[in-house]
């Protein structure tokens, strides 16, 4: 992925296998503790280990291989343009077929993609592994829906990122298993940056069943 405007790329992991694989193609790797509870804690530990400061830190997680470069570029631009926010994360309006896939996961008892609701100024109101908001109608495959899929990428102000591991896990984060809720439970402003798929499909690896889906999508989009 070639993302414009990024000064440094670091792979943060606690797994020697990932370290060896990343270093085999020349990546810089920082080994982190096995005690990190989530990607944000791991990102904070890696940032503290760097020898230089940055104005924005981006956390691109390994379970989202279909994340295009412009999602990250739009995310960084959004946070830079909104100094009142501590964290930013992308949201993608779902088409009918994508919404159906989210609902199918829930009906099957699988924890699938995360959805987000936000205010008129794009301040996050809530994130959930349930499909929110409530829908009273069905949507055709290609119709835009009022549901926004949360893309698991984050851009942080360093002060908020380094403070994150010092905060206790709140009840909402514990119930939902969503790391970004810790910021909200600490009254930190989270910006939802709406991104466009530009005709591409998007999905993340949440369940074993997603492997074949992602492989097919990557093949169809010539990502493989």
C-alpha positions in Angstrom: 0.0 0.0 0.0 1.5 3.4 -1.1 0.0 6.0 1.2 0.9 9.6 0.5 2.1 11.9 3.3 3.3 9.1 5.7 6.8 9.7 7.2 7.5 6.3 8.8 6.0 2.8 8.7 6.5 0.4 11.6 5.2 -3.1 12.1 4.3 -3.6 15.8 3.8 -7.2 16.9 4.5 -9.6 19.8 4.9 -12.6 17.4 8.3 -13.7 16.2 6.8 -15.2 13.0 5.3 -11.9 12.0 8.6 -10.2 12.8 10.5 -12.5 10.6 8.0 -12.2 7.7 8.0 -8.4 8.0 11.8 -8.1 8.1 12.1 -10.4 5.1 10.7 -7.6 2.9 12.6 -4.9 4.7 10.0 -3.6 7.1 10.9 -1.9 10.4 9.6 -4.0 13.3 9.1 -3.1 17.0 8.4 -6.0 19.3 5.7 -5.2 21.9 4.4 -6.9 25.0 2.1 -9.9 24.9 0.1 -8.1 27.6 -1.3 -5.5 25.1 -5.1 -5.8 25.3 -5.8 -4.4 21.8 -4.3 -2.7 18.8 -4.4 0.7 20.4 -2.4 -0.4 23.4 0.1 -2.0 21.1 0.3 1.1 19.0 0.9 3.2 22.1 3.7 0.9 23.2 5.4 1.0 19.8 5.1 4.8 19.6 6.8 5.2 23.0 9.6 3.1 21.7 10.3 5.4 18.7 13.2 7.8 18.8 11.2 10.7 17.3 7.8 12.4 17.7 5.0 12.7 15.2 1.9 14.9 15.0 -0.4 12.0 14.1 0.0 8.3 14.6 -2.0 5.8 12.4 -3.0 2.3 13.5 -3.6 0.0 10.4 -4.4 -3.4 11.7 -3.6 -6.7 10.0 -7.2 -8.0 9.9 -8.2 -5.4 7.2 -6.2 -6.3 4.1 -8.7 -4.7 1.8 -8.2 -1.2 3.3 -7.2 1.1 0.3 -4.6 3.8 0.6 -7.1 6.6 0.2 -9.0 5.5 3.4 -5.8 6.3 5.3 -5.1 9.5 3.5 -8.6 10.8 4.0 -8.4 9.7 7.7 -5.2 11.7 8.3 -6.6 14.7 6.4 -9.8 14.6 8.5 -7.9 14.7 11.8 -5.6 17.5 10.7 -8.6 19.5 9.6 -10.4 19.0 13.0 -8.1 20.0 15.8 -10.8 19.6 18.5 -10.8 15.8 18.0 -8.4 13.4 19.7 -8.9 10.4 17.5 -10.3 9.7 14.0 -11.6 6.6 12.4 -13.2 5.9 8.9 -16.8 5.0 8.4 -18.2 3.6 5.1 -21.9 3.8 4.1 -23.1 0.3 3.4 -24.8 -0.8 0.3 -27.7 -3.3 0.6 -25.6 -6.4 0.0 -23.0 -5.3 2.6 -25.8 -4.6 5.1 -27.3 -8.0 4.4 -23.9 -9.6 5.1 -23.7 -7.8 8.5 -27.2 -8.9 9.4 -26.5 -12.5 8.3 -23.6 -12.6 10.7 -25.7 -11.5 13.6 -28.5 -14.0 12.7 -25.9 -16.8 12.6 -24.6 -15.8 16.0 -21.3 -14.5 14.6 -19.8 -11.2 15.7 -19.2 -9.5 12.4 -18.4 -6.0 11.4 -18.8 -3.0 13.6 -21.2 -0.2 12.9 -21.1 3.5 13.9 -23.5 6.3 14.5 -22.4 9.9 14.7 -23.6 13.5 14.9 -24.1 16.1 12.1 -20.5 17.3 12.7 -19.3 13.6 12.5 -18.6 13.3 16.2 -18.9 9.6 17.1 -22.0 8.8 19.3 -21.5 5.1 19.5 -19.9 2.0 18.0 -21.5 -1.4 18.2 -21.1 -5.0 17.0 -24.8 -4.9 16.6 -26.2 -3.3 13.4 -27.2 0.2 14.3 -29.4 2.2 13.9 -32.5 0.1 13.9 -34.0 -0.5 10.5 -37.6 -1.0 9.7 -37.2 -1.8 6.0 -35.1 -3.9 3.6 -32.8 -2.4 1.1 -31.9 -3.6 -2.4 -28.4 -4.9 -3.1 -27.0 -1.7 -4.5 -29.1 0.9 -2.6 -27.4 3.2 -0.1 -28.5 2.5 3.5 -28.4 4.5 6.7 -25.9 2.1 8.2 -22.2 2.9 8.4 -19.6 0.2 8.6 -16.8 1.1 10.9 -13.4 0.6 9.3 -10.9 -0.6 11.9 -8.2 2.0 11.3 -7.3 4.8 13.7 -5.4 8.1 13.6 -4.5 9.5 17.0 -3.0 12.6 18.5 0.0 11.3 20.4 -1.2 12.7 23.7 -4.4 10.7 23.5 -2.6 7.6 22.3 0.0 7.5 25.0 -2.6 8.2 27.7 -4.8 5.4 26.5 -3.1 2.5 28.3 -3.3 4.3 31.6 -7.1 4.5 31.5 -9.2 1.6 32.9 -11.4 -0.5 30.7 -14.9 0.9 30.9 -18.1 -1.1 30.9 -19.0 -0.3 27.3 -15.6 -1.4 26.0 -15.8 -4.6 28.0 -19.3 -5.4 26.8 -18.7 -4.6 23.1 -15.1 -5.6 22.9 -14.4 -2.4 21.0 -11.2 -0.5 21.9 -12.4 2.9 20.6 -15.1 3.1 23.2 -12.4 3.6 25.9 -11.7 7.1 24.3 -15.4 7.9 24.4 -15.8 6.7 28.0 -13.0 9.1 28.9 -14.9 12.0 27.1 -12.3 12.1 24.3 -13.7 13.3 21.0 -13.7 10.7 18.2 -14.1 11.9 14.6 -15.9 9.6 12.1 -14.4 10.3 8.7 -16.7 9.2 5.9 -14.8 7.5 3.2 -15.8 6.2 -0.3 -15.1 2.7 -1.5 -15.0 4.0 -5.1 -16.7 1.0 -6.5 -14.6 -1.5 -4.5 -16.0 -4.0 -1.9 -14.7 -3.8 1.6 -14.8 -6.4 4.4 -12.6 -7.3 7.4 -11.5 -10.6 8.9 -13.8 -11.1 11.9 -14.6 -14.9 11.6 -13.1 -18.0 10.0 -15.9 -17.8 7.4 -14.5 -14.5 6.2 -11.2 -16.0 4.9 -12.8 -17.3 1.7 -14.9 -14.2 1.3 -11.8 -12.0 1.6 -9.8 -14.2 -0.8 -12.6 -14.0 -3.4 -12.9 -10.2 -3.0 -9.1 -9.8 -3.3 -9.1 -12.0 -6.4 -12.0 -10.2 -8.1 -10.3 -6.8 -7.4 -6.9 -8.1 -8.5 -5.4 -7.4 -5.1 -3.9 -10.9 -5.0 
